[in-house]
Amino acid sequence: MPELPEVQTVVDTLQPCIVGRRFVKIELGPHDVVMPGGFGLVAALRKRTVTKLARRAKRIVFTLDDGNRFFIHLGMTGQLTAESAAAERKKHTHLVATLDDSRQLRFVDPRRFGEIRWLGRSPDEATLGPEPLAMRQSTFAKQLASTRRAIKIALLDQRIVAGIGNIYADESLHAAGISPLTPARELDDAQIGRLTRSIKSVLRRAIGAGGSTLRDYVNGRGEAGGFQSRHRVYNQTGKPCHHCKTAIKRIVLGGRSTHFCPKCQHV
Ligand SMILES: [Zn+2]
């Protein structure tokens, strides 16, 4: 599933193609991926200019010249790309938005866990936690003190910190030398400091590499990411730890695959 670095890369690669452009034609596929259901997206977008494209958590947020906003969430398999109008349309294309330079913004999502959600002029949902790249250690400490769950599970909770998923939770905990099983509220100040710094550095390096492509993820130009070859623990079961050569272990925690070094990350 695309996480913060992948979504940021999509935003960064789409910005030059989309911002300042006007939608001239909107086509929706047969499956309704627009929320709230029944909303008239075609009429709401037609002739509107995109004034801003930004990321919030794992959402790609569009601001229009009439002040309305909507976001696209890529879900598990979503791809959002700018294409020439002549490019062949992929199966499972749910949105084709033709721009005033005749290029097309296309949203493809075979498994349909993604969505296009109209926000109108309402503010962001208050349920999202802080952005990890801008987060202070003291804020993070407060968030972690609020849950009894294991730190790995807490990191996946978008209300505690927004934008992290399975890959970057595992990578950040390994970089910080913290067991995924440690109860979040039992982390001490030194551990929270290390984790705050590790999350930022892992996410920044992943953005620098254009994100991780495991299966479907591509950026706004249709290109795969490069960070998957630099994963230290995620999907590295049985391989030697980068620091201590102990075999990386995989367990299932809260229903999710969790990868860690049993030596560097002991409880
Ligand atoms: Zn190790």
Residues whose N, C-alpha, C, O or C-beta is under 5 A from the ligand:
A	BS01	ZN	C241 H243 C244 K245 T246 C261 K263 C264
